[in-house]
Amino acid sequence: MALSRKKAAALALDPVMNKALSRAAKDRGISRAEFVRQQLSLVLEQYMDHPKPRCAGLAKGPIPFPYGEEDTFKDLEA
């Protein structure tokens, strides 16, 4: 993502969250800002617009059953 397109946001964290954020970012080897971006991306995914699928599947018409319906339960008949 181009730096010029990013918008700055400020967060106010209590000391416990601030320490946890620093530790989590350090454990992953990334900056605090990148950690926040990654986590927000996961949470905000459900609110983003996605293109609607052009189809729901690959079949054009009914999918044939691999064997006749009469054979389905023949082993269960006594």
C-alpha positions as CSV (number, residue, x, y, z in Angstrom):
1,M,0.0,0.0,0.0
2,A,1.4,3.4,-1.0
3,L,2.4,5.5,2.0
4,S,0.7,8.6,0.5
5,R,-2.7,6.9,0.6
6,K,-2.6,6.0,4.3
7,K,-4.4,8.2,6.8
8,A,-3.0,8.7,10.3
9,A,-5.0,7.6,13.3
10,A,-4.3,8.2,17.0
11,L,-5.0,5.6,19.7
12,A,-5.1,6.2,23.4
13,L,-4.1,3.0,25.2
14,D,-3.9,2.2,28.9
15,P,-0.5,1.1,30.2
16,V,-1.5,-2.6,30.2
17,M,-2.7,-2.5,26.5
18,N,0.3,-0.4,25.5
19,K,2.7,-3.0,27.0
20,A,0.8,-5.9,25.4
21,L,0.9,-4.2,22.0
22,S,4.6,-3.7,22.2
23,R,5.2,-7.3,23.2
24,A,2.9,-8.7,20.5
25,A,4.6,-6.6,17.8
26,K,8.1,-7.5,19.1
27,D,7.2,-11.3,19.2
28,R,6.1,-11.1,15.5
29,G,9.1,-9.0,14.5
30,I,7.0,-6.1,13.2
31,S,6.3,-2.5,14.2
32,R,3.5,-1.6,16.5
33,A,1.8,0.2,13.7
34,E,2.0,-2.8,11.4
35,F,0.7,-5.0,14.1
36,V,-2.3,-2.7,14.6
37,R,-2.9,-2.6,10.8
38,Q,-2.9,-6.4,10.5
39,Q,-5.2,-6.9,13.4
40,L,-7.6,-4.2,12.3
41,S,-7.6,-5.7,8.8
42,L,-8.8,-9.1,10.3
43,V,-11.6,-7.4,12.3
44,L,-12.7,-5.0,9.6
45,E,-12.9,-7.6,6.8
46,Q,-16.5,-8.3,7.6
47,Y,-17.4,-4.6,7.0
48,M,-15.6,-4.3,3.6
49,D,-17.5,-4.5,0.3
50,H,-16.8,-7.6,-1.7
51,P,-17.9,-8.3,-5.3
52,K,-20.8,-10.7,-5.6
53,P,-19.9,-14.1,-7.1
54,R,-20.9,-14.5,-10.7
55,C,-22.1,-18.1,-10.0
56,A,-22.7,-20.3,-7.0
57,G,-21.1,-23.4,-8.5
58,L,-19.8,-25.0,-11.6
59,A,-22.7,-27.3,-12.6
60,K,-25.3,-26.3,-15.2
61,G,-28.2,-28.5,-14.2
62,P,-28.7,-31.3,-11.8
63,I,-25.7,-33.2,-10.6
64,P,-26.2,-37.0,-11.3
65,F,-25.9,-39.3,-8.4
66,P,-23.0,-41.7,-8.9
67,Y,-25.3,-44.8,-8.7
68,G,-29.0,-45.5,-8.9
69,E,-31.2,-44.5,-5.9
70,E,-32.3,-48.1,-5.6
71,D,-28.7,-49.2,-4.9
72,T,-28.3,-46.6,-2.1
73,F,-29.7,-48.6,0.8
74,K,-29.6,-52.2,-0.7
75,D,-27.0,-53.3,1.9
76,L,-29.4,-52.3,4.7
77,E,-32.3,-54.4,3.5
78,A,-32.8,-57.6,5.4
